[in-house]
């Protein structure tokens, strides 16, 4: 039996079982009890350390400085 046939047989049987088990594990990990606060904290990373949005004047000054 050649290598391709062996690998194809493995992928068709045990590979599918492994990938399905990995998927179920990832879903259970994402929806585990107590993870809501962690997910909320991670989702707010882009908004940390900002008091207010940049005004149009600040954006134009930054653009002019970038061109120089």
C-alpha positions as CSV (number, residue, x, y, z in Angstrom):
1,X,0.0,0.0,0.0
2,X,1.4,3.4,-0.9
3,X,1.7,6.4,1.4
4,X,-1.1,8.3,-0.2
5,X,-3.6,5.5,0.4
6,X,-2.6,5.2,4.0
7,X,-2.9,9.0,4.6
8,X,-6.2,9.2,2.8
9,X,-7.6,6.3,4.9
10,X,-6.4,8.1,8.1
11,X,-7.9,11.4,7.0
12,X,-11.2,9.9,6.1
13,X,-11.7,8.1,9.4
14,X,-9.6,9.2,12.4
15,X,-8.7,12.7,11.1
16,X,-12.4,13.5,10.9
17,X,-13.0,12.3,14.4
18,X,-10.0,14.3,15.7
19,X,-11.2,17.5,13.9
20,X,-14.7,17.1,15.2
21,X,-13.4,16.6,18.8
22,X,-11.2,19.7,18.4
23,X,-14.2,21.7,17.2
24,X,-16.4,20.6,20.1
25,X,-13.6,21.4,22.6
26,X,-13.1,24.9,21.1
27,X,-16.9,25.6,21.4
28,X,-17.0,24.4,25.0
29,X,-14.0,26.4,25.8
30,X,-15.5,29.6,24.3
31,X,-18.8,29.1,26.1
32,X,-17.5,27.9,29.4
33,X,-19.0,29.4,32.6
34,X,-17.3,32.5,33.8
35,X,-15.7,33.5,30.5
36,X,-18.2,36.3,29.8
37,X,-16.1,38.9,31.6
38,X,-12.9,37.8,29.8
39,X,-14.5,38.0,26.4
40,X,-16.0,41.4,27.2
41,X,-12.5,42.7,28.4
42,X,-10.9,41.4,25.2
43,X,-13.6,43.0,23.0
44,X,-12.9,46.4,24.6
45,X,-9.1,46.5,24.0
46,X,-9.4,49.0,21.1
47,X,-11.3,51.4,23.3
48,X,-8.8,51.5,26.2
49,X,-7.0,54.6,27.3
50,X,-9.1,57.0,25.1
51,X,-10.9,59.8,26.8
52,X,-12.6,61.1,23.7
53,X,-12.5,60.6,19.9
54,X,-10.1,62.8,17.9
55,X,-11.5,66.0,16.6
56,X,-11.3,67.0,12.9
57,X,-8.6,69.6,13.8
58,X,-6.4,67.0,15.5
59,X,-6.8,64.6,12.6
60,X,-5.8,67.3,10.0
61,X,-2.7,68.2,12.1
62,X,-1.7,64.6,12.3
63,X,-2.2,64.2,8.5
64,X,-0.1,67.3,7.8
65,X,2.7,66.0,10.1
66,X,2.6,62.6,8.4
67,X,3.1,64.2,4.9
68,X,6.2,66.2,6.1
